[in-house]
Amino acid sequence: MPLMRVETTADVPEKKRASLVMKLSQILAKVTHKPEQYCMVLLVRGAAGTMAGREMPVAYVDVRGIGGFTPEVNAELSRQVAGELCKELGLHEEGVYLTFTDVPGTNWGWKGRTFA
């Protein structure tokens, strides 16, 4: 907690993967004010997708966490994450969707227990 899952149709070169997920992890920790030791970022490549009925490189970013999601936090995450994906993967902003889900601590498990 928090977790960021990035699914993309963009080609992500092997040498770029580690640096991209590390940068996204730093953004996630900083913007949500959560310790990075609890942040997880998953990059899932090879998806198929379209936007506005056109084939183009796209990304869907699902961000989940326990508390801390506010309109300001969500807007800043959207700005920084979309910016990073556009810069690093050559995506266009209109091809990046983000969702934010606040999960109760009782519904989030880690290390064999829940956060509640």
N, C-alpha and C positions, 0 to 999 in steps of 0.2 A: 504494500500500500504506500504510495499509489502505483498504479500499473498503467503503462501506455503501450497499446498494441497498434502497430502501424502495418497495414496491408497495402501493398502497392503493386501496380502493373509496371512500374519503372524498373529498368535494369539497374541493379546496384552492384557495381564492381566489387569483387572480393576485398580489395584493399580499402574500400570506402566504408564497408559495413561496420567495422568496429568503431571507427571514429564517429560515424553518424549516430549509432546508438549511445555512445558515451556523451556526445553533445546533447542529445535529446534527454538523457538522464539528468544532466546538469540543469537543463532548462526546467524539467519537471520538478526537481528538488527546490530550485531557487524560487520559482513562481508559486508553488504550493506551500512553501515554507515547511517542507517535510525533510527529515534527514535523508541524504542520498542512500544511506545504508538500507533503507526500506523501499527504495524505488526500483522498479523493474521495467525494462523497455524490451519489447519483442518486435523484431522486424520480420515480417512475413512477405516474401517476394513471390513472384510468379502468378499473381492473381490475374484474372481477366476482367476488364471493366470498360465502361463508357461513361461519358458525361454529356448531357444535352443531346443524346442520340449520336454522338460522334466518338470515334475511336481516338483516344488520346491517353497519355500517361496520367494516371490518377492515383490518389491515395485516400484511404479511410483510416482515421486515427480514433481509436476508442480509448478514452482516459477514464479510469475508475479510481476511487479513493475513499477513504473514511474521513469525511468532513473536509472543510476548507474550500469547497467550491462555491465561489460567489460570482456574480456577474463580472466583476473586475478581474478575478483570477481566470475565469474562463476566456474572457476577451484577450488577456495577455498571453495565455497558453496558445490560443488560436493564432494570434499574431506571430509569436516566436516560432512555434512548431511549423506552421505553414511556410513562414519565411525560410526556415532551415531546409525544409524539404524542397522548396522551389530552388533554393541556391545550390544544394548538393545533388539533387536528382533531376533538375531541369523541368520540374513540374510548373504548371501555371496555377495561380491562386484559385481560379475557378474549378480546378480539378482536385481540390483538397477539402474533404469534409472531416469535421471533428465532432465527437459526441462526448459528453461529460456525465458520469454517473456517480452519485454519492451512495456508497454502500454502507449499511449499518455494520458496526464492528462485530456483531453476532453472526453476520453473513460473510465474514472474511477470515479464512484460515491461514495459518502460517506456523511452521515448526510444530505441527501436531496439535495445535489449539486454535482458538479464535482470538481476535483482538478485544473482545468484550469480557 
